[in-house]
Amino acid sequence: MTTGGEKVLYYRFGSQLAEELAKDRITLKVLPSAGSAENLARLNDREQKIDLALLQGGVGTPAANPAISALASVFDEQIWIFYRRQSFKEPPTQIAQFKNKRVSISVPGSGTRVLGMQLLELSGLVAEGENKNLEILDMDARESLKSMLGKTLDAALLVAAPQTPIISEYLANSELGLMQLVHADALALRLPFLKSTSLPRGAIHLAQDLPRADTKLLAATATLVVHEDIHPALITPILKAADAALKKMQLLQPADHS
């Protein structure tokens, strides 16, 4: 199974899934990856013999990947857009306000990168894959945080579950703000694989009051997919194990407005 970075939710889910399958004497080898785009490429490359993967909503289409089938939608991940307060005269509420700014949308091979490019294009900042009015930097979440605090990055787009530790680090830093995305509903209409969600004040950390306001966000659904070469007898135990894994992970899933 191909998942994601070893510190992100995809890998954690894969590891928990392997633990549950082991109870049925089924061995699942969990591989880290750069993210959904690489996962899709691995599934289609039969020399790698990958049977199972997680894909972020918006990565790949059934028509372009006929040998790959969706088993189940497993969890939602929120789309967080953080900005350095000193880079803006007033808090940005639209992606178009990143014009002439330095922005990170994760690294090539990740689903976040694919989604980020789509959002930037809809906002008029990217055309046909070419940057028009901003500088896009290749950075993961940790590198982006360091660069924003070092004043060499103005904004970062992340896709992560609310419990992801680094999200709390971003939210707790007074130099950074979380974008209240006024176009969340409109973007969810344009990109049907997204949902408009609300994250209540204090949902991440009540004692620290994080976030410090009710926040409108987007969310993308992670889907468990398989290659057609997988033995049919494995499907039922995989689905059973996936359900058990999710219950043990106890993920926080904000209500959606779709």
Buried (B, 14 or more C-beta within 10 A) or exposed (E): BBBBBEBBBBBBBBBBBBBBBEEEEEEBEBBBBBBBBBBBBBBBEEEEEBBBBBBBBBBBEEEEBEEBEEBEEBBBBBBBBBBBEEBBEEEBBEBBBBEEBBBBBBBEBBBBBBBBBBBBBBBEBBEEEEEEBBEBBEBBBEBBBEBBEEEEBBBBBBBBBBBBEBBBEBBBBEEBBBBBBEBBBEBBEEBEBBBBBBBEEBBBBEEEEBBEEEBBBBBBBBBBBBBEEBEEEBEEBBEBBBEBBBEEBEBEBBEBEE
